[in-house]
């Protein structure tokens, strides 16, 4: 949880920039307001998108 959506998105961007160089640590990330949900890369995309739908957020 972050103070606002900008903080959550900034953290998501940092995580994703690091993961680009290390594909083995990649994950699915979703933001809604100040909430950042990080979901294992081991889930199929359709499974991970269920978290996005539940959150009502964006990728």
Backbone atoms as SQL, in Angstrom:
CREATE TABLE atoms (id INTEGER PRIMARY KEY, chain TEXT, resi INTEGER, resn TEXT, atom TEXT, x REAL, y REAL, z REAL);
INSERT INTO atoms VALUES
  (1, 'A', 1, 'UNK', 'N', 0.839, -1.159, 0.000),
  (2, 'A', 1, 'UNK', 'CA', 0.000, 0.000, 0.000),
  (3, 'A', 1, 'UNK', 'C', 0.896, 1.238, 0.000),
  (4, 'A', 2, 'UNK', 'N', 0.470, 2.219, -0.753),
  (5, 'A', 2, 'UNK', 'CA', 1.199, 3.475, -0.870),
  (6, 'A', 2, 'UNK', 'C', 0.238, 4.627, -0.614),
  (7, 'A', 3, 'UNK', 'N', 0.769, 5.790, -0.379),
  (8, 'A', 3, 'UNK', 'CA', -0.062, 6.950, -0.048),
  (9, 'A', 3, 'UNK', 'C', -1.033, 7.310, -1.164),
  (10, 'A', 4, 'UNK', 'N', -0.609, 7.058, -2.401),
  (11, 'A', 4, 'UNK', 'CA', -1.473, 7.391, -3.537),
  (12, 'A', 4, 'UNK', 'C', -1.097, 6.534, -4.748),
  (13, 'A', 5, 'UNK', 'N', -1.868, 6.701, -5.815),
  (14, 'A', 5, 'UNK', 'CA', -1.638, 5.900, -7.022),
  (15, 'A', 5, 'UNK', 'C', -0.278, 6.187, -7.643),
  (16, 'A', 6, 'UNK', 'N', 0.166, 7.430, -7.571),
  (17, 'A', 6, 'UNK', 'CA', 1.478, 7.776, -8.140),
  (18, 'A', 6, 'UNK', 'C', 2.593, 6.981, -7.450),
  (19, 'A', 7, 'UNK', 'N', 2.507, 6.835, -6.144),
  (20, 'A', 7, 'UNK', 'CA', 3.506, 6.062, -5.411),
  (21, 'A', 7, 'UNK', 'C', 3.487, 4.590, -5.786),
  (22, 'A', 8, 'UNK', 'N', 2.279, 4.040, -5.925),
  (23, 'A', 8, 'UNK', 'CA', 2.143, 2.630, -6.302),
  (24, 'A', 8, 'UNK', 'C', 2.670, 2.396, -7.710),
  (25, 'A', 9, 'UNK', 'N', 2.342, 3.303, -8.621),
  (26, 'A', 9, 'UNK', 'CA', 2.824, 3.156, -10.005),
  (27, 'A', 9, 'UNK', 'C', 4.337, 3.302, -10.083),
  (28, 'A', 10, 'UNK', 'N', 4.899, 4.214, -9.304),
  (29, 'A', 10, 'UNK', 'CA', 6.353, 4.395, -9.304),
  (30, 'A', 10, 'UNK', 'C', 7.042, 3.109, -8.853),
  (31, 'A', 11, 'UNK', 'N', 6.507, 2.485, -7.810),
  (32, 'A', 11, 'UNK', 'CA', 7.090, 1.222, -7.329),
  (33, 'A', 11, 'UNK', 'C', 6.945, 0.129, -8.383),
  (34, 'A', 12, 'UNK', 'N', 5.764, 0.041, -9.021),
  (35, 'A', 12, 'UNK', 'CA', 5.547, -0.947, -10.065),
  (36, 'A', 12, 'UNK', 'C', 6.536, -0.741, -11.215),
  (37, 'A', 13, 'UNK', 'N', 6.737, 0.508, -11.611),
  (38, 'A', 13, 'UNK', 'CA', 7.684, 0.799, -12.695),
  (39, 'A', 13, 'UNK', 'C', 9.098, 0.371, -12.321),
  (40, 'A', 14, 'UNK', 'N', 9.501, 0.619, -11.088),
  (41, 'A', 14, 'UNK', 'CA', 10.831, 0.209, -10.625),
  (42, 'A', 14, 'UNK', 'C', 10.969, -1.307, -10.671),
  (43, 'A', 15, 'UNK', 'N', 9.983, -2.009, -10.139),
  (44, 'A', 15, 'UNK', 'CA', 10.016, -3.474, -10.131),
  (45, 'A', 15, 'UNK', 'C', 10.092, -4.013, -11.553),
  (46, 'A', 16, 'UNK', 'N', 9.284, -3.468, -12.448),
  (47, 'A', 16, 'UNK', 'CA', 9.271, -3.949, -13.824),
  (48, 'A', 16, 'UNK', 'C', 10.564, -3.630, -14.552),
  (49, 'A', 17, 'UNK', 'N', 11.191, -2.495, -14.249),
  (50, 'A', 17, 'UNK', 'CA', 12.466, -2.174, -14.905),
  (51, 'A', 17, 'UNK', 'C', 13.569, -3.136, -14.458),
  (52, 'A', 18, 'UNK', 'N', 13.552, -3.529, -13.202),
  (53, 'A', 18, 'UNK', 'CA', 14.518, -4.507, -12.703),
  (54, 'A', 18, 'UNK', 'C', 14.262, -5.866, -13.329),
  (55, 'A', 19, 'UNK', 'N', 12.986, -6.249, -13.427),
  (56, 'A', 19, 'UNK', 'CA', 12.611, -7.565, -13.963),
  (57, 'A', 19, 'UNK', 'C', 12.982, -7.716, -15.439),
  (58, 'A', 20, 'UNK', 'N', 13.031, -6.619, -16.185),
  (59, 'A', 20, 'UNK', 'CA', 13.399, -6.703, -17.607),
  (60, 'A', 20, 'UNK', 'C', 14.789, -7.306, -17.776),
  (61, 'A', 21, 'UNK', 'N', 15.667, -7.011, -16.851),
  (62, 'A', 21, 'UNK', 'CA', 17.024, -7.543, -16.905),
  (63, 'A', 21, 'UNK', 'C', 17.148, -8.936, -16.296),
  (64, 'A', 22, 'UNK', 'N', 16.119, -9.360, -15.586),
  (65, 'A', 22, 'UNK', 'CA', 16.131, -10.662, -14.913),
  (66, 'A', 22, 'UNK', 'C', 14.799, -11.372, -15.154),
  (67, 'A', 23, 'UNK', 'N', 14.599, -11.925, -16.338),
  (68, 'A', 23, 'UNK', 'CA', 13.307, -12.524, -16.674),
  (69, 'A', 23, 'UNK', 'C', 12.821, -13.580, -15.682),
  (70, 'A', 24, 'UNK', 'N', 13.729, -14.236, -14.994),
  (71, 'A', 24, 'UNK', 'CA', 13.336, -15.280, -14.046),
  (72, 'A', 24, 'UNK', 'C', 12.595, -14.710, -12.832),
  (73, 'A', 25, 'UNK', 'N', 12.697, -13.406, -12.607),
  (74, 'A', 25, 'UNK', 'CA', 12.012, -12.806, -11.462),
  (75, 'A', 25, 'UNK', 'C', 10.810, -11.970, -11.874),
  (76, 'A', 26, 'UNK', 'N', 10.425, -12.037, -13.129),
  (77, 'A', 26, 'UNK', 'CA', 9.283, -11.276, -13.616),
  (78, 'A', 26, 'UNK', 'C', 8.004, -11.666, -12.900),
  (79, 'A', 27, 'UNK', 'N', 7.031, -10.798, -12.968),
  (80, 'A', 27, 'UNK', 'CA', 5.758, -11.040, -12.313),
  (81, 'A', 27, 'UNK', 'C', 4.672, -10.230, -13.007),
  (82, 'A', 28, 'UNK', 'N', 3.453, -10.415, -12.568),
  (83, 'A', 28, 'UNK', 'CA', 2.317, -9.624, -13.039),
  (84, 'A', 28, 'UNK', 'C', 2.045, -8.585, -11.957),
  (85, 'A', 29, 'UNK', 'N', 1.978, -7.322, -12.335),
  (86, 'A', 29, 'UNK', 'CA', 1.755, -6.239, -11.376),
  (87, 'A', 29, 'UNK', 'C', 0.505, -5.463, -11.760),
  (88, 'A', 30, 'UNK', 'N', -0.295, -5.123, -10.748),
  (89, 'A', 30, 'UNK', 'CA', -1.537, -4.380, -10.978),
  (90, 'A', 30, 'UNK', 'C', -1.659, -3.278, -9.940),
  (91, 'A', 31, 'UNK', 'N', -2.178, -2.114, -10.375),
  (92, 'A', 31, 'UNK', 'CA', -2.331, -0.960, -9.491),
  (93, 'A', 31, 'UNK', 'C', -3.781, -0.493, -9.496),
  (94, 'A', 32, 'UNK', 'N', -4.273, -0.157, -8.314),
  (95, 'A', 32, 'UNK', 'CA', -5.566, 0.500, -8.156),
  (96, 'A', 32, 'UNK', 'C', -5.420, 1.460, -6.991),
  (97, 'A', 33, 'UNK', 'N', -5.509, 2.744, -7.286),
  (98, 'A', 33, 'UNK', 'CA', -5.274, 3.733, -6.232),
  (99, 'A', 33, 'UNK', 'C', -3.879, 3.538, -5.666),
  (100, 'A', 34, 'UNK', 'N', -3.760, 3.483, -4.356),
  (101, 'A', 34, 'UNK', 'CA', -2.464, 3.303, -3.716),
  (102, 'A', 34, 'UNK', 'C', -2.084, 1.850, -3.484),
  (103, 'A', 35, 'UNK', 'N', -2.842, 0.931, -4.089),
  (104, 'A', 35, 'UNK', 'CA', -2.594, -0.504, -3.883),
  (105, 'A', 35, 'UNK', 'C', -1.833, -1.081, -5.075),
  (106, 'A', 36, 'UNK', 'N', -0.747, -1.778, -4.791),
  (107, 'A', 36, 'UNK', 'CA', 0.024, -2.501, -5.797),
  (108, 'A', 36, 'UNK', 'C', -0.074, -3.983, -5.464),
  (109, 'A', 37, 'UNK', 'N', -0.603, -4.760, -6.404),
  (110, 'A', 37, 'UNK', 'CA', -0.697, -6.212, -6.221),
  (111, 'A', 37, 'UNK', 'C', 0.340, -6.854, -7.129),
  (112, 'A', 38, 'UNK', 'N', 1.188, -7.679, -6.529),
  (113, 'A', 38, 'UNK', 'CA', 2.235, -8.388, -7.262),
  (114, 'A', 38, 'UNK', 'C', 1.871, -9.868, -7.276),
  (115, 'A', 39, 'UNK', 'N', 1.760, -10.436, -8.494),
  (116, 'A', 39, 'UNK', 'CA', 1.307, -11.813, -8.661),
  (117, 'A', 39, 'UNK', 'C', 2.427, -12.620, -9.331),
  (118, 'A', 40, 'UNK', 'N', 2.612, -13.828, -8.889),
  (119, 'A', 40, 'UNK', 'CA', 3.672, -14.703, -9.382),
  (120, 'A', 40, 'UNK', 'C', 3.645, -14.854, -10.903),
  (121, 'A', 41, 'UNK', 'N', 4.817, -14.880, -11.485),
  (122, 'A', 41, 'UNK', 'CA', 4.952, -15.111, -12.925),
  (123, 'A', 41, 'UNK', 'C', 4.592, -16.545, -13.296),
  (124, 'A', 42, 'UNK', 'N', 4.496, -17.417, -12.296),
  (125, 'A', 42, 'UNK', 'CA', 4.197, -18.819, -12.550),
  (126, 'A', 42, 'UNK', 'C', 2.730, -19.042, -12.915),
  (127, 'A', 43, 'UNK', 'N', 1.892, -18.048, -12.659),
  (128, 'A', 43, 'UNK', 'CA', 0.498, -18.155, -13.065),
  (129, 'A', 43, 'UNK', 'C', 0.379, -17.872, -14.558),
  (130, 'A', 44, 'UNK', 'N', -0.561, -18.562, -15.195),
  (131, 'A', 44, 'UNK', 'CA', -0.847, -18.255, -16.591),
  (132, 'A', 44, 'UNK', 'C', -1.434, -16.842, -16.657),
  (133, 'A', 45, 'UNK', 'N', -1.290, -16.159, -17.781),
  (134, 'A', 45, 'UNK', 'CA', -1.841, -14.806, -17.890),
  (135, 'A', 45, 'UNK', 'C', -3.326, -14.726, -17.532),
  (136, 'A', 46, 'UNK', 'N', -4.111, -15.715, -17.952),
  (137, 'A', 46, 'UNK', 'CA', -5.542, -15.661, -17.633),
  (138, 'A', 46, 'UNK', 'C', -5.785, -15.790, -16.129),
  (139, 'A', 47, 'UNK', 'N', -4.938, -16.557, -15.437),
  (140, 'A', 47, 'UNK', 'CA', -5.071, -16.683, -13.984),
  (141, 'A', 47, 'UNK', 'C', -4.682, -15.368, -13.298),
  (142, 'A', 48, 'UNK', 'N', -3.591, -14.770, -13.751),
  (143, 'A', 48, 'UNK', 'CA', -3.137, -13.511, -13.165),
  (144, 'A', 48, 'UNK', 'C', -4.157, -12.404, -13.397),
  (145, 'A', 49, 'UNK', 'N', -4.817, -12.412, -14.535),
  (146, 'A', 49, 'UNK', 'CA', -5.796, -11.376, -14.850),
  (147, 'A', 49, 'UNK', 'C', -7.009, -11.440, -13.929),
  (148, 'A', 50, 'UNK', 'N', -7.241, -12.582, -13.287),
  (149, 'A', 50, 'UNK', 'CA', -8.324, -12.672, -12.305),
  (150, 'A', 50, 'UNK', 'C', -8.029, -11.746, -11.114),
  (151, 'A', 51, 'UNK', 'N', -6.761, -11.598, -10.764),
  (152, 'A', 51, 'UNK', 'CA', -6.389, -10.674, -9.690),
  (153, 'A', 51, 'UNK', 'C', -6.651, -9.237, -10.136),
  (154, 'A', 52, 'UNK', 'N', -6.314, -8.945, -11.379),
  (155, 'A', 52, 'UNK', 'CA', -6.555, -7.614, -11.917),
  (156, 'A', 52, 'UNK', 'C', -8.048, -7.302, -11.900),
  (157, 'A', 53, 'UNK', 'N', -8.861, -8.265, -12.318),
  (158, 'A', 53, 'UNK', 'CA', -10.316, -8.062, -12.343),
  (159, 'A', 53, 'UNK', 'C', -10.849, -7.840, -10.922),
  (160, 'A', 54, 'UNK', 'N', -10.359, -8.619, -9.971),
  (161, 'A', 54, 'UNK', 'CA', -10.808, -8.482, -8.585),
  (162, 'A', 54, 'UNK', 'C', -10.416, -7.118, -8.012),
  (163, 'A', 55, 'UNK', 'N', -9.243, -6.656, -8.385),
  (164, 'A', 55, 'UNK', 'CA', -8.762, -5.361, -7.913),
  (165, 'A', 55, 'UNK', 'C', -9.465, -4.222, -8.632),
  (166, 'A', 56, 'UNK', 'N', -9.885, -4.477, -9.878),
  (167, 'A', 56, 'UNK', 'CA', -10.486, -3.418, -10.671),
  (168, 'A', 56, 'UNK', 'C', -9.448, -2.406, -11.103),
  (169, 'A', 57, 'UNK', 'N', -8.209, -2.884, -11.254),
  (170, 'A', 57, 'UNK', 'CA', -7.096, -1.989, -11.548),
  (171, 'A', 57, 'UNK', 'C', -6.597, -2.107, -12.967),
  (172, 'A', 58, 'UNK', 'N', -5.474, -1.474, -13.196),
  (173, 'A', 58, 'UNK', 'CA', -4.844, -1.487, -14.500),
  (174, 'A', 58, 'UNK', 'C', -3.469, -2.104, -14.394),
  (175, 'A', 59, 'UNK', 'N', -2.945, -2.473, -15.499),
  (176, 'A', 59, 'UNK', 'CA', -1.617, -3.074, -15.522),
  (177, 'A', 59, 'UNK', 'C', -0.591, -2.037, -15.847);
